[in-house]
């Protein structure tokens, strides 16, 4: 099994929404992918809800897959591409770790 963990920093305002509005929109869109992409074994999105130092990230995506091939399939899926394109318009930074467990 592979854990796929991604962090995003969001712009204060982007695509006509505040950071908080974009965070909620992204959470809903990402978590809905479980209903659309069978390779996702588990997905959870957390929004940083505490006052944090400027260097902290705004969103954490935690997901599990059977293999790196399944992650590749997930990332190439049109619905993931749609959500990723939106995130690309509103994020200022991204970090990712994939590891076996």
Secondary structure by P-SEA (a helix, b strand, c coil): cbbbbbbbbbccccccccaaaaaaaaaaaaaacccccccccbbbbbccccccccccccbbbbbccccaaaaaaaaacaaaaaaaaaaaacccccccccccc
